Amino acid sequence: MILSKGVLHSFNLSGEIIPLKGGQNTSVRVNNAVLKPVENALHSELLFTIIHSINPVGYRLYRPIKSNKGTFVSEGWSCTAFEQGQEVNGYIKEKLYVSRLFHHDLAAIKFKGILESDNPWSMAHRIAWQINELPEEVHPEAREIINNLLKKVHLKEQYHRQIVHSDLAGNILFDVVLPPLIIDFSPTIAPVEYAEAILVCDCIAWQDCPISEIDLLPEMREMFIRAVIFRLSAQAILSSEDWNSFNEQYKLFEPIIDYVESDSY
């Protein structure tokens, strides 16, 4: 998606457009603002309204900027204030602490009417929670692996569900002076424990944290398995028939399943 002068003007911006690394590599910085294309304007308006309503204590939260039309999305682009912070691998204890502060604030948000998305990650959440099945185009071997994992978990009658940020491992930025900054809200409706399990799994699989960090969340075997199913399902959907791409991710997450099913956990 091309960032036009009209979009910049709608957010009262002008100046050099600087591409930013991270995420899907689609964000850019213009002066003290970050612009990012959105897939669903209505969905994004709702999410930015939620973010705008929270007053964080003990952490910072990226702040959406309204356009001169009074909306958070203009011609398919969102705009947030640029703030200092760096992504740091590991720091799982610190990230879990920030996660709990944020999820405490999110718990007050009513989630009825939250729009479901059909991107690969939203689909993967529904697969992880046994709401939907894998798409037909998923590679047969990937399907077998994920379905075998699904057999290891069983839905309970009661879960405390709320809005959670399901991609926190790389989206908490740290600064030497300022409190940690949460960015790129990736919401789903699920138990907080599920979001925490995803955070820990991602740090182990993608940030080379030791497998023993799983012990920070004792007695959460089900949530860890669902977290792995989520990540593998998303990869299976994105990879389609590309077995090698899926298998590379599977090898990163496989030790987590082995650990939570072992006597060590």
N, C-alpha and C positions, 0 to 999 in steps of 0.2 A: 504494500500500500504506500502510495507516494504522499509525503508530507507537503501539502501545498501552502502557499502564502496565506490563503484564506483561513486555513486551520490556525496558523500562527497568529494572525490578526484577531481571530475569534477568542484567543486566550491572551490577547494584548501582549504578544511576544514579537521580538525581532532580534536578529543576530545570527551568529554562526551556529550551524546544526552539527552537533558532535555525536557520532554513534557511540553507544554504550555496550560493553560486553556483558554477557550473562543472560540467563533465561533463554528466550528464543532469539536473542540478538536483534530484536526489533525496536528497542527503545533508543531514543536520542535525547540529548540534553541541549537546551537553548537557554543561555544565561542561567538563572537559578530555578529552572523548571525542567521536568522530565516528561516527555511525550511518548505515548505507546499506543499502537493500534489495538482496537478491541474487536472481538468477533461478534458480540451481540450487544447493541447499544442499550436496549431495555434492561438486560441483565446487569450490565455495567453500571447504569444509573442507580439501580437498586443497591448494588454492592458499595458504591462510593457514598451513597446516602448513609449506609450503615457505618462506614469508616468515619464519615464526617460527624456522626453523632457521638463518637466515643472520645472521652477525655482521659488519655492514658496517664497512669501514675507508676513510676518506676521503669518505664520504657517509653520509647517514642514510636509514633505510628505515622507512616507516610500520609501526607495530607493532600486530598484532591483539590484542584483549583477549578472553579466554575468558569465557564465561557461567558462571553458578553450576552449570550442568549439565556443565561440562567441555568444551563445544563452542565453536567459533568462530562458529557461526550459531545464532540463537535466533528461532524463529517467522518465518523469512525475512529476518532482519536480521543484519548483521555490525557489529562495533564495533572501532574502532581508536583509539589514543591521539592526541589533538590535539597537533600540533607547529607551531612557528613556521616561516613561510616564505611567500613570495609568488611567484606565477607571473610570469615575465618573458618578453616576446617576444624572439626572437633568441637571443643567447648560444649560438650553435650549437657553437662550439669547446668551451665549458664543458660543454654538455649531452653532447656526444660523449665527453668525458673521463669524466663521471659514468656514462654508459651503459657504457663499457668496464670500469669498476670493477665495476659491478653484474653485467654479463654474465660477467665472470671468475668471480664467485662462483656464478652460476647454472650455470656449466659443470660443476660438481661434482654437480649434482642429476640423478639418473636420471629420465628422462622416460617410460619405458615404463609404461603404465597410466594416463597422464594422460588424463582424460576430454575428449572432444571436445564442444564446445558447438554448438548450432544457432542461435545469434544471428546477426544480419546480418554482424557483423565476422568471426566464425569461418568462416562460409560464404564470405565474401569472400577470406579467406586461402587457402582450398582452391581457389577459382577462380583466384587469382593464381599458384598453384603447379600448376595444370592437373590437379587431383585431381577437381574437380567442374565442371560447366557452370553457366552462369547459369540461374536459374529462368525458367520460361516467361512469367511475368507481367511481366518486365522490358520497358521500352519498346523497341520495335524499333530506334530510332536509337541508343539507349544500348547495346544489344546489339551493333550493328555497330561502334561505336567501341571497345568493350572487346575484341571478337573480333579486330579489326585489331591491337590492341596485343598480344594473345596470340600472334599470328603472328610477332611480332618477337623472341620469346624461345623458347629451346629447352632442355629439361631435360638436364642433364649426368648422367653416371653417378654421380658422387660429389660430395656437398655435406657439409660439416661442419655438422650440425644439432644444436641444443640448445634448451632453453627460453629464449625471449627475451621481453622486454617490447616490445610492438608499438605503443605509444602514448605515447612518452616526451616528445614536444615540449612538451606542456602539463602534463606530470605530473612535472616536476622543479622544485621550489620552492627559491628562494634566500633567504638571510638574511645580514645584514651581519656576523654573528659566527659562526653555526653552519654546518657543512658543508651542501651541497645535500641536499634531502630528496626521495626518490622516493616517489610515491604511486600509488594506483589501478593495481595490477598487471594488465596485460592480456596474458596469455601466449599464445604460440603456439609451435609447434615449427618452427624455421627457422634458416638461417644468421644469425649476428650481423650480417653485412653488410646483410642485408635489413632488420633492425630499425633500423640506422643510416640506411639510405636512406629509410625511412619518416619518421624523425625530421627529416632534412634537408628532405624534400619538404613535410612539414607546416609547417615553419617558413617555407618559401618561399611556399607557397600560402595559408596562414592567418595568418601573422605578418609578412608584408610584408618578408621578408628578400630580399636581392639574389640573383638567379639564379646569380651567380658562386660562391655558397657551395657549389654542387655540386662545385666543384673541390677541396673538402676531402676528398672521397672519389673519387680518381681511378680510372679503369678499372673502374667499377662500373655500366656501362650497363644490364646485365641486371637488377641489383637495383633500380635506379631505375625501370625500366619495370614490374617486378613490384610495386613500392611504389605506383606510380600506379594500376595495375590493381586493387590491393587497395582503395585509397580510392574509386575510381570504382565498383567492384563493390558495395561497401557502400552507396554512395549510390544506385546503381541499384536495389538491393533495397529500401532504405528509401523511395525515391521511387515505385517501381512504375511507374505510367503517367504520373506527373508529369514531363514532359520538361523544363519550365522549371527545376525544382529540380535535376534532374541536370545540365542544361546550365550552370547557374551554377557548380557545382563543377568541371565539365569545363574551363571557361574558366580557372579558377584553376590547374589542374594541367597544362594543355596546354603552357605555356611550358617546363615541365620536360622533357617528351618532345622538344620541338623542340631544346632545348639539348643533351641527351645524344646526340642524333643528328646534331648539327652538328660542324663542324671545330673549334669552340672547345673541345670537351671531349676 
